[in-house]
Amino acid sequence: MTLQVLIDFYRVRFNEVPVQADDLMDLLTWCYLSEFITPDTYRLLLRELEERGAEKPQFLSDNAKNMSRIS
């Protein structure tokens, strides 16, 4: 998968253009967790998105505890 394929997939899935690199990072993570892409592809695209300004969400410990209750 390339960054352009990820952008096109975002357009098809959400019927809109991604506004920021973080939008693509969320979709990239979903693709990885759903096993649509390999770990190597994930790391490569993650690095490219980070170079374009995407950031992983930062969780406070309380938020992480709340998230664990959902699972």
C-alpha positions as CSV (number, residue, x, y, z in Angstrom):
1,M,0.0,0.0,0.0
2,T,1.2,3.5,-0.8
3,L,0.1,6.8,0.8
4,Q,-1.9,7.6,-2.3
5,V,-3.8,4.3,-2.0
6,L,-4.5,5.1,1.7
7,I,-5.8,8.5,0.7
8,D,-8.0,6.9,-2.0
9,F,-9.3,4.3,0.5
10,Y,-10.2,7.1,2.9
11,R,-12.1,8.9,0.2
12,V,-14.1,5.8,-0.6
13,R,-14.7,4.7,3.0
14,F,-15.8,8.1,4.3
15,N,-16.9,9.8,1.1
16,E,-14.7,12.8,1.8
17,V,-11.1,14.0,1.5
18,P,-8.9,13.6,4.5
19,V,-8.4,17.0,6.1
20,Q,-5.3,16.3,8.1
21,A,-2.6,13.6,8.3
22,D,-4.1,12.5,11.7
23,D,-7.2,11.3,9.8
24,L,-5.1,9.0,7.7
25,M,-3.2,7.8,10.7
26,D,-6.5,6.6,12.3
27,L,-7.3,4.7,9.1
28,L,-3.8,3.3,8.8
29,T,-4.0,2.0,12.3
30,W,-7.4,0.4,11.5
31,C,-5.9,-1.2,8.4
32,Y,-3.1,-2.7,10.4
33,L,-5.3,-4.0,13.2
34,S,-7.6,-5.5,10.7
35,E,-4.6,-7.2,9.1
36,F,-5.1,-5.5,5.7
37,I,-1.4,-4.4,5.7
38,T,1.8,-5.9,7.0
39,P,3.7,-4.5,10.0
40,D,6.5,-3.3,7.6
41,T,4.0,-1.4,5.5
42,Y,2.4,0.0,8.6
43,R,5.8,1.3,9.9
44,L,6.7,2.8,6.5
45,L,3.4,4.7,6.1
46,L,3.4,5.7,9.8
47,R,6.8,7.3,9.3
48,E,5.6,9.1,6.2
49,L,2.5,10.4,7.9
50,E,4.6,11.6,10.9
51,E,6.9,13.4,8.6
52,R,3.7,15.2,7.3
53,G,2.7,16.2,10.8
54,A,0.5,13.4,12.0
55,E,0.7,12.6,15.7
56,K,-0.3,9.5,17.7
57,P,-2.9,10.4,20.4
58,Q,-1.5,10.9,23.8
59,F,-3.5,9.2,26.6
60,L,-3.5,10.2,30.2
61,S,-3.4,7.3,32.6
62,D,-7.1,7.9,33.6
63,N,-8.1,7.7,29.9
64,A,-6.2,4.5,29.4
65,K,-8.0,3.0,32.4
66,N,-11.4,4.0,31.1
67,M,-10.5,2.5,27.7
68,S,-9.5,-0.8,29.3
69,R,-13.0,-1.1,30.7
70,I,-14.5,-0.9,27.2
71,S,-12.7,-3.9,25.9
